[in-house]
């Protein structure tokens, strides 16, 4: 007899039940996911993600070329008078030369280091994040059904880049768009072995801007994090250029 059966027998004895009721596994009682959430066709993923994102009060863009990406970034940063920016260590930012482009515009740039930072590095970067006008990151996934951005510390480094500055700008690719939360969770780099820690020690699901209505039921944005979220779809033609 398994430990599970022993536990159930103990419960039956305490309840003074003689019959052995069938106990089905909870997972087998759930309906198929496609019966609960309609499947989003692959060709509609980008449009669905942008629609959900915009419905949350965020802004969406598409960049087919590097010059168009630069124009989008410059427009956002200039409109917010951002003089300092923090960027994550996501490889797409280096691939697109984002730190160098920003510095060329005269913007102060702080970047999470590739190597493991020490305590002093952590403190310095934390202060830079809270002082920055904007934070620029990549993503691990873009979740179409809710318009959420999914970031892990394994890819981005410090999560403060997306959480501390008043403006968050996220770059993502079509290949990173996932239809459902179930699909995202299946693809997250999470270890099931307690002796082997997960490479993604933290994962953040960003669904809209920071907002609260705790004080007199008045909705206020940006109290606990960014008051603006901008997501830019970087097409493969932009990366190739």
C-alpha positions as CSV (number, residue, x, y, z in Angstrom):
1,X,0.0,0.0,0.0
2,X,1.4,3.4,-1.0
3,X,1.7,6.3,1.4
4,X,-1.1,8.1,-0.4
5,X,-3.5,5.1,0.1
6,X,-2.5,4.9,3.8
7,X,-3.3,8.5,4.3
8,X,-6.7,8.1,2.6
9,X,-7.5,5.0,4.7
10,X,-6.7,7.0,7.8
11,X,-9.1,9.7,6.8
12,X,-11.8,7.2,6.0
13,X,-11.3,5.6,9.5
14,X,-11.6,8.9,11.2
15,X,-14.8,9.7,9.3
16,X,-16.0,6.2,10.1
17,X,-16.6,5.4,6.4
18,X,-16.5,1.8,5.5
19,X,-16.8,2.1,1.7
20,X,-13.7,2.9,-0.3
21,X,-14.7,5.8,-2.6
22,X,-12.9,6.2,-5.9
23,X,-10.4,9.0,-5.7
24,X,-9.4,10.3,-9.1
25,X,-6.3,12.2,-9.8
26,X,-7.0,16.0,-9.9
27,X,-5.2,16.4,-13.2
28,X,-7.5,13.9,-14.9
29,X,-10.6,15.9,-13.8
30,X,-9.6,19.0,-15.7
31,X,-11.0,19.5,-19.1
32,X,-8.6,19.8,-22.1
33,X,-7.1,23.3,-22.3
34,X,-8.4,23.9,-25.8
35,X,-11.9,23.4,-24.5
36,X,-11.5,26.2,-22.0
37,X,-9.3,28.7,-23.9
38,X,-9.9,28.9,-27.6
39,X,-6.7,28.2,-29.6
40,X,-5.1,31.3,-31.1
41,X,-3.9,30.5,-34.7
42,X,-0.1,31.1,-35.1
43,X,-0.7,33.8,-37.8
44,X,-2.8,35.8,-35.3
45,X,-0.4,35.6,-32.3
46,X,1.3,39.0,-32.8
47,X,-2.0,40.9,-33.5
48,X,-3.6,39.2,-30.4
49,X,-0.7,40.1,-28.2
50,X,-0.7,43.7,-29.3
51,X,-4.4,44.0,-28.9
52,X,-4.3,42.7,-25.3
53,X,-1.3,44.8,-24.5
54,X,-2.9,48.0,-25.8
55,X,-6.1,47.2,-23.9
56,X,-3.9,47.3,-20.7
57,X,-3.0,50.9,-21.4
58,X,0.5,50.0,-22.8
59,X,1.9,50.9,-26.2
60,X,3.0,48.5,-29.0
61,X,5.3,49.1,-32.0
62,X,6.9,47.2,-34.8
63,X,10.4,47.7,-36.1
64,X,11.3,46.2,-39.5
65,X,14.7,47.9,-39.7
66,X,17.3,49.2,-37.3
67,X,16.7,52.9,-38.3
68,X,13.0,52.4,-37.6
69,X,13.8,50.9,-34.2
70,X,16.1,53.8,-33.4
71,X,13.3,56.3,-34.3
72,X,10.9,54.5,-32.0
73,X,13.4,54.5,-29.1
74,X,14.3,58.1,-29.7
75,X,10.7,59.2,-29.8
76,X,9.8,57.5,-26.5
77,X,12.9,58.7,-24.6
78,X,12.7,62.2,-25.9
79,X,9.0,62.6,-25.1
80,X,9.8,61.6,-21.5
81,X,13.0,63.6,-21.3
82,X,15.0,60.5,-20.2
83,X,18.6,61.5,-19.7
84,X,19.7,58.2,-18.1
85,X,18.7,54.6,-19.1
86,X,19.4,51.2,-17.5
87,X,19.6,48.1,-19.8
88,X,19.5,44.4,-19.1
89,X,22.0,41.9,-20.2
90,X,19.6,40.3,-22.7
91,X,21.6,39.3,-25.8
92,X,19.2,41.0,-28.2
93,X,20.2,44.5,-26.8
94,X,23.9,43.9,-27.6
95,X,23.0,42.4,-31.0
96,X,21.2,45.6,-31.9
97,X,23.9,47.8,-30.4
98,X,21.4,49.5,-28.1
99,X,23.8,50.6,-25.4
100,X,26.1,52.2,-28.0
101,X,23.2,53.9,-29.8
102,X,22.0,55.4,-26.6
103,X,25.4,56.7,-25.6
104,X,25.7,58.2,-29.1
105,X,22.6,60.3,-28.3
106,X,24.2,61.6,-25.2
107,X,22.2,59.4,-22.8
108,X,23.9,58.0,-19.7
109,X,23.7,54.2,-19.8
110,X,24.1,51.6,-17.0
111,X,24.1,47.9,-17.9
112,X,23.8,44.8,-15.8
113,X,27.1,43.0,-16.1
114,X,27.6,39.7,-17.8
115,X,29.8,38.3,-15.0
116,X,28.4,37.7,-11.5
117,X,28.3,41.1,-9.7
118,X,29.6,41.7,-6.3
119,X,27.8,43.4,-3.5
120,X,29.1,46.8,-4.5
121,X,28.0,46.2,-8.1
122,X,24.5,45.3,-6.9
123,X,24.2,48.4,-4.8
124,X,25.4,50.7,-7.6
125,X,23.1,49.1,-10.2
126,X,20.1,49.3,-7.8
127,X,20.7,53.0,-7.3
128,X,21.1,53.6,-11.0
129,X,17.8,51.7,-11.7
130,X,15.8,53.9,-9.3
131,X,17.5,57.1,-10.7
132,X,17.0,56.2,-14.4
133,X,14.4,57.7,-16.6
134,X,13.8,54.4,-18.4
135,X,14.7,50.7,-18.4
136,X,15.2,48.7,-21.6
137,X,15.0,44.9,-21.6
138,X,14.4,42.0,-23.8
139,X,11.9,39.2,-22.9
140,X,11.8,35.5,-22.6
141,X,8.2,35.3,-23.8
142,X,5.3,37.5,-24.9
143,X,2.0,36.0,-23.8
144,X,-0.7,36.6,-26.4
145,X,-3.8,35.7,-24.4
146,X,-3.1,38.3,-21.7
147,X,-0.7,40.8,-23.3
148,X,1.9,39.9,-20.7
149,X,5.7,40.2,-20.9
150,X,7.6,37.3,-19.3
151,X,11.2,38.0,-18.1
152,X,13.6,35.8,-16.2
153,X,16.7,36.7,-14.2
154,X,18.6,34.1,-16.2
155,X,18.2,36.2,-19.4
156,X,17.9,39.7,-18.0
157,X,20.0,39.8,-14.9
158,X,18.6,42.1,-12.3
159,X,14.8,42.4,-12.6
160,X,15.0,46.0,-11.3
161,X,15.7,47.1,-14.9
162,X,12.0,46.4,-15.7
163,X,10.5,47.3,-12.3
164,X,12.3,50.4,-10.9
165,X,12.3,53.1,-13.7
166,X,9.1,54.9,-14.5
167,X,9.3,53.8,-18.2
168,X,9.8,50.2,-19.3
169,X,10.7,49.4,-22.9
170,X,10.7,45.8,-23.9
171,X,12.0,44.3,-27.2
172,X,10.7,41.0,-28.3
173,X,10.7,38.7,-31.4
174,X,7.9,36.9,-33.1
175,X,9.5,33.6,-32.2
176,X,9.0,34.5,-28.5
177,X,5.3,34.9,-28.7
178,X,3.3,32.2,-27.0
179,X,-0.4,31.6,-27.1
180,X,-1.2,30.5,-23.6
181,X,0.1,30.6,-20.0
182,X,0.3,26.8,-20.2
183,X,2.7,27.0,-23.1
184,X,4.9,29.6,-21.3
185,X,5.1,27.5,-18.2
186,X,6.1,24.4,-20.2
187,X,9.0,26.3,-21.8
188,X,10.3,28.2,-18.7
189,X,13.8,27.0,-17.8
190,X,12.7,25.7,-14.4
191,X,14.6,22.9,-12.5
192,X,12.5,20.2,-10.8
193,X,15.6,19.0,-8.9
194,X,16.2,20.7,-5.5
195,X,19.9,19.9,-5.7
196,X,20.2,21.7,-9.0
197,X,18.8,25.2,-8.8
198,X,16.9,26.6,-11.7
199,X,18.9,28.9,-14.0
200,X,15.9,31.3,-14.0
201,X,15.8,32.0,-10.2
202,X,13.0,34.5,-10.7
203,X,10.4,35.0,-13.4
204,X,8.3,38.2,-13.7
205,X,5.0,38.3,-15.5
206,X,4.3,42.0,-16.5
207,X,0.7,42.6,-17.4
208,X,0.2,46.3,-17.9
209,X,1.6,49.2,-15.9
210,X,2.0,49.4,-12.1
211,X,-1.3,50.7,-10.7
212,X,-3.1,50.9,-7.4
213,X,-6.5,52.2,-6.2
214,X,-5.8,51.7,-2.4
215,X,-6.1,55.4,-1.6
216,X,-9.7,56.6,-1.7
217,X,-10.4,54.2,-4.6
218,X,-8.5,56.5,-7.1
219,X,-6.5,54.7,-9.7
220,X,-2.9,55.8,-9.7
221,X,-0.2,54.5,-12.1
222,X,3.4,54.1,-11.3
223,X,3.3,53.9,-7.5
224,X,4.9,50.5,-7.3
225,X,6.7,50.3,-10.6
226,X,6.6,51.7,-14.2
227,X,3.8,54.0,-15.1
228,X,4.4,53.3,-18.8
229,X,5.2,50.1,-20.7
230,X,6.3,50.1,-24.3
231,X,6.7,46.8,-26.2
232,X,8.6,46.8,-29.6
233,X,8.3,43.8,-31.9
234,X,11.7,43.5,-33.5
235,X,11.3,41.8,-36.9
236,X,14.0,39.4,-38.2
237,X,14.8,41.9,-41.0
238,X,15.8,44.4,-38.3
239,X,18.1,41.9,-36.7
240,X,19.6,41.0,-40.0
241,X,20.3,44.6,-40.9
